[in-house]
Amino acid sequence: MSDIENAESEYLPSDSMTALLRSYLEFRKKYSKIYVYCSNFLTCEGAYLLHKDLHLSFSGYIFDGDGEDTTFHDLPVMSLERVPLDENTGIILIPPEPYSDESAKKMIDSKFEPYIFYSPAVYYLSDHFGMLADHQKIVEVEGGYLTRIKNVPFSRDKMYVVVPASIGDTLFILGYLREWKKENSIPFISLIAKSNHESLVDKYVGIDCINEIIISNDIVNVLECYSIIHDTWKLKNYFYAYNKKNVFNETKRSFAKRAVGMTMRETYRNLVLRLSEDKFDIIPFSVCSEPQKRIILSPYAQSESMPAMNFWEALAEYFTAKGYKLYTNVKDDTEKAIAGTAPISLPLMDMADFCNESTAVITLRSGLSDLLAMTNVPLFTLYANEGHYKSSRLRDIRDRENIYEYLISYSLTLNHIYDDIISKIR
């Protein structure tokens, strides 16, 4: 179990993170002046009281205990001995790791207790404070309707659907959106997406499921923040189109338990969108009668561990000797092309078209492979994660003959996969 899971289960009741964040926001409203104090709490004896100056490093902010102040997400960090305590001043305690309430109280000088906001989970929430603190000034909701984000007004006559996640998750929403619109009798859908998904979303405008597109990373992030804090996933004109999450940025336990045993497609249909019919739209790609003699290697993915480099190098060497032009799909300069291949980095839909006109794509399971499942190119996909192999198969998106999927294991080694791939590409 991870430290974060430990913190949630050991220190907080189930699903109480939203209440904690609301308390934090109320604390910020209550006091006109708020200071942050970070403490190491390094001794087992608890010899250091909260007002002691200690050397620390926390979230990139340094406080050496020499009287020099700094800031923590727009709030000043300083020694408590220098805080003018009065009814208008509050203090947020940030320990560098979770402690039980009882242990913390022993380390807090009693004279400071009435002014302190503290929870053992504050350590894990600290990265969210800057993002979450002022959300109520940004999002306006009236009568169950989303009415404004910052200075952008929202109409009560439209349904705003935000897609905050990856390529694959966005594709599942887009594929089911027409049926969702029909089953819920929604006349107008305004889809809010991130900038790197714009070309993907554009493809679904012509499938009669999207009436309007809003491309804004800022609005996507604000709405995700709003939904998580308020545990609000749907309003009369707003829908959060992704798994329900907690403030640890993880899928909520109650949601995850219901999804056990379901594929990603089943999860989106049954839990996220709650559809009675399994009608899924895919992006149409033309069948390439004369594909280019080229093969694309795509060895990088955020959710899968990269197999040994010599596996990819062996493929590049073999197919180059067979007269193929080899490319490595890279996102930027941080990803290197496989030896003997040329790097290629294209906008999402341009990359899909390029692959569709190629002889084959050999890829580690990634968001791009979700999209490539909709094309017609022979697709060889490697999984390093058994959970992904069971729940996120590409054939769930489109069940076509020339999709080949491999789970790397003791019984199916990279050598076996290599042999199978070269036997199928002539």
C-alpha positions as CSV (number, residue, x, y, z in Angstrom):
1,M,0.0,0.0,0.0
2,S,1.4,3.4,-0.9
3,D,2.0,6.2,1.6
4,I,-0.9,8.1,0.2
5,E,-3.3,5.2,0.6
6,N,-1.9,4.8,4.1
7,A,-2.6,8.4,4.9
8,E,-6.2,8.2,3.7
9,S,-7.0,5.0,5.4
10,E,-5.1,5.6,8.7
11,Y,-5.7,9.2,9.3
12,L,-9.0,10.1,7.6
13,P,-12.5,8.5,7.4
14,S,-13.4,7.3,3.9
15,D,-14.2,10.1,1.4
16,S,-13.6,12.9,3.9
17,M,-11.0,14.7,1.9
18,T,-13.6,17.0,0.4
19,A,-14.7,18.1,3.9
20,L,-11.1,18.7,4.8
21,L,-10.5,21.0,1.8
22,R,-13.7,22.9,2.6
23,S,-12.5,23.4,6.1
24,Y,-9.3,24.7,4.7
25,L,-11.1,27.2,2.5
26,E,-13.3,28.3,5.4
27,F,-10.1,28.8,7.5
28,R,-8.7,31.1,4.8
29,K,-11.9,33.1,4.8
30,K,-12.0,33.5,8.6
31,Y,-8.6,35.2,9.1
32,S,-7.5,38.4,7.3
33,K,-3.8,37.3,7.9
34,I,-2.6,33.7,7.4
35,Y,0.9,32.4,7.9
36,V,2.3,29.0,7.1
37,Y,4.7,27.2,9.4
38,C,6.6,24.1,8.3
39,S,8.4,21.9,10.9
40,N,10.7,18.9,10.6
41,F,9.5,17.2,13.8
42,L,12.7,15.2,13.7
43,T,13.0,14.0,17.3
44,C,11.2,11.1,18.8
45,E,11.0,12.8,22.1
46,G,9.1,15.7,20.7
47,A,11.6,18.1,22.2
48,Y,10.9,20.8,19.5
49,L,7.8,22.9,20.0
50,L,6.1,24.5,17.1
51,H,7.5,27.9,17.8
52,K,11.1,26.6,17.4
53,D,13.0,27.7,14.3
54,L,14.2,24.6,12.4
55,H,16.0,24.1,9.1
56,L,13.6,22.6,6.5
57,S,13.0,22.2,2.8
58,F,9.4,21.8,1.7
59,S,7.8,21.9,-1.7
60,G,10.7,23.9,-3.1
61,Y,10.5,26.6,-0.4
62,I,13.5,26.9,2.0
63,F,13.3,28.3,5.5
64,D,16.6,28.3,7.4
65,G,15.3,29.5,10.8
66,D,17.4,32.6,10.5
67,G,14.5,35.0,10.4
68,E,14.3,35.2,6.6
69,D,10.7,34.7,5.4
70,T,9.5,33.1,2.2
71,T,6.2,32.0,0.8
72,F,4.1,28.9,0.4
73,H,1.4,29.1,-2.3
74,D,1.0,32.9,-1.8
75,L,1.1,32.7,2.0
76,P,4.1,33.9,4.0
77,V,6.2,31.2,5.8
78,M,7.9,32.4,9.0
79,S,8.7,31.6,12.6
80,L,5.7,31.5,14.9
81,E,7.6,33.7,17.4
82,R,7.4,36.5,14.9
83,V,3.7,36.1,14.1
84,P,1.5,38.8,15.8
85,L,-1.2,36.5,17.3
86,D,-4.6,38.1,17.4
87,E,-8.2,37.3,16.4
88,N,-7.4,38.2,12.8
89,T,-4.4,35.9,12.4
90,G,-4.4,32.2,11.4
91,I,-1.6,29.7,11.1
92,I,-1.4,26.6,8.8
93,L,0.8,23.9,10.0
94,I,2.5,21.8,7.3
95,P,4.5,18.8,8.7
96,P,6.8,17.0,6.2
97,E,5.1,13.7,6.9
98,P,1.8,12.6,8.5
99,Y,1.5,12.3,12.2
100,S,-1.4,11.4,14.4
101,D,-3.4,14.2,15.9
102,E,-2.2,13.2,19.4
103,S,1.4,13.3,18.4
104,A,1.1,16.7,16.7
105,K,-0.7,18.2,19.7
106,K,2.2,17.3,21.9
107,M,4.5,19.3,19.7
108,I,2.3,22.4,19.5
109,D,2.6,25.0,22.1
110,S,-0.9,25.4,23.6
111,K,-1.0,29.1,23.2
112,F,-1.0,28.7,19.4
113,E,-3.7,26.0,19.2
114,P,-6.8,28.3,18.7
115,Y,-5.2,29.8,15.6
116,I,-3.9,26.6,13.9
117,F,-5.3,24.7,10.9
118,Y,-3.9,21.2,11.0
119,S,-4.7,17.7,9.7
120,P,-2.3,14.7,9.3
121,A,-3.3,14.7,5.6
122,V,-2.2,18.3,5.0
123,Y,1.2,17.0,4.0
124,Y,-0.4,15.2,1.0
125,L,-2.8,18.0,0.2
126,S,-0.1,20.7,0.1
127,D,0.4,20.5,-3.7
128,H,-3.3,21.1,-4.2
129,F,-3.5,24.2,-2.0
130,G,-2.3,26.7,-4.6
131,M,-4.6,25.3,-7.2
132,L,-7.7,24.9,-4.9
133,A,-7.5,27.9,-2.6
134,D,-9.2,30.4,-4.8
135,H,-11.5,28.2,-6.9
136,Q,-14.6,29.7,-5.3
137,K,-13.7,33.1,-6.8
138,I,-13.4,31.5,-10.2
139,V,-16.4,29.2,-10.6
140,E,-20.0,30.5,-10.2
141,V,-23.0,28.1,-9.8
142,E,-26.6,29.4,-9.4
143,G,-29.7,27.3,-9.0
144,G,-27.8,24.1,-10.0
145,Y,-26.4,25.7,-13.2
146,L,-22.8,26.5,-14.0
147,T,-23.0,30.2,-14.9
148,R,-19.5,31.5,-15.0
149,I,-15.8,30.6,-15.0
150,K,-13.6,33.6,-14.3
151,N,-14.9,36.1,-16.8
152,V,-16.5,33.6,-19.2
153,P,-20.3,33.3,-19.0
154,F,-21.9,29.8,-19.4
155,S,-25.4,29.3,-20.9
156,R,-28.2,27.4,-19.1
157,D,-29.3,26.1,-22.5
158,K,-26.2,24.1,-23.2
159,M,-24.7,20.9,-21.7
160,Y,-21.0,21.5,-21.0
161,V,-19.1,18.2,-21.1
162,V,-15.4,18.4,-19.9
163,V,-13.0,15.7,-21.0
164,P,-9.9,16.1,-18.6
165,A,-8.1,12.9,-19.2
166,S,-5.9,11.1,-21.7
167,I,-6.3,10.3,-25.4
168,G,-7.9,6.9,-24.6
169,D,-10.3,8.2,-22.0
170,T,-11.3,11.0,-24.3
171,L,-11.9,8.6,-27.1
172,F,-14.3,6.5,-25.0
173,I,-16.3,9.6,-24.1
174,L,-16.4,10.8,-27.8
175,G,-17.3,7.3,-29.0
176,Y,-20.4,7.1,-26.7
177,L,-21.3,10.8,-26.8
178,R,-23.9,10.6,-29.6
179,E,-25.8,7.8,-27.7
180,W,-25.5,9.7,-24.4
181,K,-26.9,12.8,-26.0
182,K,-29.8,10.7,-27.5
183,E,-30.7,8.8,-24.3
184,N,-30.6,11.9,-22.2
185,S,-32.5,14.1,-24.7
186,I,-29.8,16.7,-24.7
187,P,-30.3,19.3,-27.5
188,F,-26.9,21.0,-27.4
189,I,-23.5,19.7,-26.3
190,S,-20.5,22.0,-25.8
191,L,-17.4,19.9,-25.4
192,I,-14.5,21.4,-23.3
193,A,-11.2,19.8,-24.1
194,K,-7.4,20.4,-23.8
195,S,-5.4,21.9,-26.6
196,N,-3.5,18.7,-27.5
197,H,-6.9,16.9,-28.1
198,E,-8.3,19.6,-30.5
199,S,-7.8,17.7,-33.7
200,L,-9.2,14.5,-32.1
201,V,-12.4,16.3,-30.9
202,D,-12.8,18.0,-34.3
203,K,-13.3,14.5,-35.9
204,Y,-16.5,14.0,-33.9
205,V,-18.2,17.2,-34.8
206,G,-19.5,15.6,-38.0
207,I,-20.9,12.6,-36.1
208,D,-23.8,14.7,-34.8
209,C,-22.8,14.5,-31.1
210,I,-21.0,17.8,-30.6
211,N,-22.5,21.2,-31.3
212,E,-19.7,23.4,-30.0
213,I,-16.1,23.0,-29.0
214,I,-14.2,25.0,-26.3
215,I,-10.5,24.4,-26.3
216,S,-9.0,25.7,-23.0
217,N,-6.5,23.9,-20.7
218,D,-7.3,26.5,-18.1
219,I,-11.0,25.9,-18.0
220,V,-10.5,22.1,-18.1
221,N,-8.2,22.4,-15.0
222,V,-10.6,24.7,-13.2
223,L,-13.6,22.4,-13.7
224,E,-11.7,19.4,-12.6
225,C,-10.6,21.2,-9.5
226,Y,-14.2,22.3,-8.8
227,S,-15.6,18.8,-9.3
228,I,-13.0,17.2,-7.0
229,I,-13.5,19.7,-4.2
230,H,-17.2,19.7,-4.2
231,D,-17.6,16.0,-5.1
232,T,-19.9,17.4,-7.9
233,W,-19.7,15.5,-11.2
234,K,-22.9,16.8,-12.8
235,L,-25.0,19.9,-12.7
236,K,-28.0,20.8,-14.8
237,N,-25.7,22.1,-17.6
238,Y,-22.4,20.5,-16.7
239,F,-20.9,17.0,-16.8
240,Y,-17.5,15.7,-15.7
241,A,-16.7,13.0,-18.2
242,Y,-14.2,10.9,-16.4
243,N,-13.8,8.6,-13.4
244,K,-14.8,10.2,-10.1
245,K,-11.6,11.2,-8.2
246,N,-10.5,12.2,-4.7
247,V,-8.2,15.0,-3.8
248,F,-5.2,12.7,-4.1
249,N,-5.9,12.8,-7.8
250,E,-6.8,9.1,-7.7
251,T,-10.0,7.3,-8.7
252,K,-12.4,7.3,-5.7
253,R,-12.5,4.0,-3.9
254,S,-16.3,3.7,-4.2
255,F,-16.1,4.2,-8.0
256,A,-13.1,1.9,-8.4
257,K,-14.8,-1.0,-6.5
258,R,-17.8,-0.8,-8.9
259,A,-15.4,-0.9,-11.9
260,V,-13.7,-4.2,-10.7
261,G,-13.8,-6.7,-13.5
262,M,-15.0,-4.2,-16.2
263,T,-13.0,-3.2,-19.2
264,M,-12.4,0.5,-19.8
265,R,-15.2,0.5,-22.4
266,E,-17.6,-1.1,-20.0
267,T,-16.6,1.3,-17.2
268,Y,-17.4,4.3,-19.4
269,R,-20.6,2.9,-20.7
270,N,-22.0,1.6,-17.4
271,L,-20.5,3.8,-14.7
272,V,-19.5,7.1,-16.2
273,L,-22.2,7.6,-18.9
274,R,-24.8,5.0,-17.6
275,L,-26.0,4.0,-21.1
276,S,-28.5,1.2,-21.9
277,E,-27.3,0.7,-25.4
278,D,-23.7,-0.2,-26.5
279,K,-23.5,2.1,-29.6
280,F,-19.9,3.3,-30.1
281,D,-18.8,5.6,-32.9
282,I,-15.2,5.4,-34.2
283,I,-13.3,7.9,-36.4
284,P,-13.5,6.6,-40.0
285,F,-10.1,6.1,-41.7
286,S,-9.8,5.1,-45.4
287,V,-8.3,1.7,-46.2
288,C,-4.9,2.3,-47.8
289,S,-4.6,0.0,-50.8
290,E,-0.8,0.7,-51.3
291,P,0.8,1.4,-47.9
292,Q,4.2,3.0,-47.8
293,K,7.1,0.7,-47.1
294,R,7.7,2.0,-43.7
295,I,7.3,0.9,-40.1
296,I,6.7,3.1,-37.1
297,L,8.1,2.1,-33.7
298,S,6.5,3.7,-30.7
299,P,8.4,2.6,-27.6
300,Y,7.4,5.4,-25.1
301,A,4.3,5.5,-22.9
302,Q,3.3,7.2,-19.7
303,S,1.4,4.2,-18.2
304,E,3.7,1.3,-19.3
305,S,7.3,0.5,-18.6
306,M,9.5,0.5,-21.7
307,P,10.9,-3.0,-22.7
308,A,14.6,-3.4,-23.2
309,M,16.1,-1.1,-25.8
310,N,17.8,-4.0,-27.6
311,F,14.3,-5.3,-28.5
312,W,13.5,-2.2,-30.5
313,E,17.0,-2.0,-31.9
314,A,16.8,-5.6,-33.2
315,L,13.4,-4.8,-34.9
316,A,14.9,-1.7,-36.5
317,E,17.9,-3.6,-37.7
318,Y,15.9,-6.5,-39.1
319,F,13.3,-4.4,-41.0
320,T,15.9,-1.9,-42.3
321,A,17.7,-4.9,-43.9
322,K,14.4,-5.9,-45.5
323,G,14.2,-2.5,-47.2
324,Y,11.8,-0.7,-44.9
325,K,12.1,2.9,-43.7
326,L,11.9,2.9,-39.9
327,Y,10.6,5.8,-37.7
328,T,10.4,6.3,-34.0
329,N,7.5,8.2,-32.6
330,V,8.8,10.8,-30.1
331,K,6.9,13.6,-28.3
332,D,9.9,15.9,-28.2
333,D,13.7,16.1,-27.6
334,T,13.4,14.2,-24.3
335,E,12.6,11.0,-26.2
336,K,15.3,9.6,-28.4
337,A,14.9,7.8,-31.7
338,I,15.8,4.1,-31.8
339,A,19.2,3.6,-33.4
340,G,18.8,3.2,-37.2
341,T,15.5,5.0,-37.2
342,A,14.4,8.6,-37.9
343,P,12.5,10.5,-35.2
344,I,8.9,11.6,-36.1
345,S,6.7,13.9,-34.0
346,L,3.4,15.0,-35.6
347,P,0.1,16.5,-34.4
348,L,-2.2,13.7,-33.2
349,M,-4.5,13.2,-36.2
350,D,-1.6,13.8,-38.6
351,M,0.3,11.0,-36.9
352,A,-2.8,8.7,-37.1
353,D,-3.0,9.4,-40.9
354,F,0.7,8.8,-41.3
355,C,0.5,5.5,-39.5
356,N,-2.7,4.5,-41.5
357,E,-0.7,4.7,-44.7
358,S,2.2,2.7,-43.3
359,T,3.0,-1.0,-43.4
360,A,2.8,-1.5,-39.6
361,V,3.1,0.1,-36.2
362,I,4.9,-1.6,-33.4
363,T,4.0,0.1,-30.1
364,L,4.0,0.0,-26.4
365,R,0.5,0.4,-25.1
366,S,-0.3,4.1,-25.0
367,G,-2.9,6.7,-25.7
368,L,-1.8,6.9,-29.3
369,S,-2.5,3.1,-29.7
370,D,-6.1,3.8,-28.7
371,L,-6.5,6.1,-31.6
372,L,-4.6,3.8,-34.0
373,A,-7.0,1.0,-33.2
374,M,-9.5,3.0,-35.2
375,T,-7.2,3.1,-38.3
376,N,-6.6,0.1,-40.6
377,V,-2.8,-0.3,-40.1
378,P,-1.5,-3.6,-38.8
379,L,-1.0,-2.8,-35.1
380,F,1.4,-4.7,-32.8
381,T,0.9,-3.7,-29.2
382,L,3.0,-4.6,-26.2
383,Y,1.8,-4.6,-22.6
384,A,4.1,-4.6,-19.6
385,N,1.1,-4.2,-17.1
386,E,-1.2,-7.2,-16.7
387,G,-4.0,-4.9,-15.4
388,H,-3.9,-2.8,-18.5
389,Y,-3.9,-6.0,-20.6
390,K,-7.1,-7.2,-19.0
391,S,-9.0,-3.9,-18.8
392,S,-7.7,-1.8,-21.7
393,R,-7.5,-4.1,-24.8
394,L,-7.4,-2.3,-28.1
395,R,-10.0,-4.7,-29.5
396,D,-12.5,-3.2,-27.1
397,I,-12.2,-0.1,-29.2
398,R,-12.3,-1.8,-32.6
399,D,-12.3,-5.6,-33.1
400,R,-10.3,-6.0,-36.3
401,E,-8.2,-8.9,-37.4
402,N,-4.8,-7.1,-37.8
403,I,-4.6,-6.0,-34.1
404,Y,-2.0,-8.1,-32.3
405,E,-1.6,-7.7,-28.5
406,Y,1.1,-9.2,-26.3
407,L,1.5,-9.3,-22.6
408,I,5.2,-9.5,-21.8
409,S,5.7,-12.3,-19.3
410,Y,7.9,-15.3,-18.3
411,S,6.0,-17.5,-20.8
412,L,5.8,-14.8,-23.5
413,T,9.2,-13.2,-23.6
414,L,10.4,-10.4,-25.9
415,N,12.2,-13.0,-28.0
416,H,8.9,-14.8,-28.6
417,I,7.2,-11.5,-29.4
418,Y,10.0,-10.5,-31.8
419,D,9.7,-13.8,-33.7
420,D,6.0,-13.5,-34.0
421,I,6.1,-9.9,-35.3
422,I,8.7,-10.6,-38.0
423,S,6.7,-13.6,-39.1
424,K,3.6,-11.5,-39.7
425,I,5.2,-8.5,-41.5
426,R,6.5,-9.5,-44.9
